């Protein structure tokens, strides 16, 4: 785990596999730990160089004031577009989960030359606030139960774990896995200030982010191979959101995880990895793109 500098920002990154292999870039949602360890391990074992990273104001990336971000969704997309070059590996397969999926959509539209393939997991094509009339919004009963939970003491690791486990149960995810994940996120959050811990655990910074202009109407411009993955039981971004993205991006493949909610469960990792690998390129195809990489790049 280290940081790399792009756009005058330090980005927390974690790298796996052969650096001469094709690059798969996993955009956090908001931290890199949104992506299961098993998924990056399987991708690396299948001949990919896997880099997962934290969005700004989370994890090891530059944190300033999550309550008042001085950047936009377009800036996060520019970060994603700059990272393949930092690893000497453009174009890359870009994958985004949750809010990272929104970043990935805009990155593919604004910086098409930086990416060779796109994977979008558990996301939607509008943000922030209510969706378009033809898209399903958050499940009302689920949101009522989530908001009924009192916020934890963000300086108390155990309280944060309990909060995450309870929220996962409401969302239909595995509370045991959510508890363990919350502990890992808490441990790598820079400090215990409540806004920073909340940004890392809940991605609340995204609700304050300038996401204009809209990008949904531009989805047909995406020409790279695209995989859309969505949990059948996702109550936060119901599956209709993923179905709409898959319809509107030409030739996109939709993979619905029948037993999943918002998170990728361990049991579904193999299926997701297989679908991602099917987008190409073949292992070893990244060698030529790395011929001019200096030895001073990220570890």
Protein Blocks (a to p, Z undefined) as FASTA:
>chain_A
ZZddeehiacddddedjfkbccddddddfbfklpcfklmmmmmmnopacdddddehiajb
ccfblmlccbdfklmmmmmmmmmmmnopaccddddehjlmmmmmmmmmmmmmlpcbdcde
hiafbdehjddfkbccddfklmmmmmmpccddfklmklmmmmmmmmmmmnopafklmmmm
mmmmmmmpgcjbfklmmmmmnommmmmpcfbdcfklmmmmpmbdcdddddfklcklgfkl
mmmmmmmmghiacdddfkbckbccfklmmmmmmmmmmnopaehjlmmmmmmpcfkbcZZ
